[in-house]
């Protein structure tokens, strides 16, 4: 019982009497809680999406049973299903394992202990496919505009797609011929080369971008490019 319950209905009635107040907030859903813990620990958005996906599939595989009511045996069964039933690669199975270990250790605070019997994928190891210079040139020739510019940057600098999409004008140094990649893998910055063949196209692309920025600054809507 609240300590002011009788006080409100006697000598000093509250103005809000008769209004409906919201009850206690409903408990947060498990996947929302997982997202919170991932973000507090500075995991990337890609890792967050992957972990949430694996945890959701793990729950559905066990007929929507709450992970708190499961343990290492259910995790082993699911990982074995991935290897035998879905024939995933070793790296895919490892990612699923990492997601579930994170769920139990960091979110539920329920260590899984040692796994005893997980079937590993038996797919043969193959060398990754690498395009030749001629094949790259052929791909770039059939592209145009911004898409061609982005593809050329990816092939010429070694940047990942998300890193290229997040590039800012201040990170491109045309004079020195280099690009600063911010918050790359492991949240580290690095410097990579700027291909000479793309300088003219990049300058042409940046001209209208700078004009838009100039107008935004004049209107008080922007501060840094």
C-alpha angles and dihedrals in degrees: 000000000000115000091232098046097105093038094064095056100046127052101347112039115198118245089228094058110132094027119118116240122201115255125233116309113265115252114271117259117252096245091050089053090050090053091051093053092046092052094045087055093049098244114167121257090246091055089046092054092047095048093046089050094051094046091050092050091047091055093047091048089058093048095263093301111163112255089230087068093051134066144180094316093060091046091051091049092051095047090048089051089054092053099041105025102034096025094220123176124263092254092051092051090048091053091051090049092050091051093052094044088052090050094052101036102037104026109027094028089222111128114215098210122207122343115228110186120020118154110228125216113264100200114135119255112249132188113254116257111253121190118231121236090255092052091050090051090050092053093048093049093062092050129077144182122007093346091058091046092052093046091050090051091050094050095039101044105029092235121153117243095252091048090053093048091053095051116130127203092246089059093060115081108188093178095056093033096234142115127215110219110207124210096356125167110332089018090279128141120227139174123236133179125267111224112240093222092063099049096092093047091046093051089050090051093048096051096077090038090058091047091053089048091049091054092046091052091049089052092048094246101115141033110181134029 
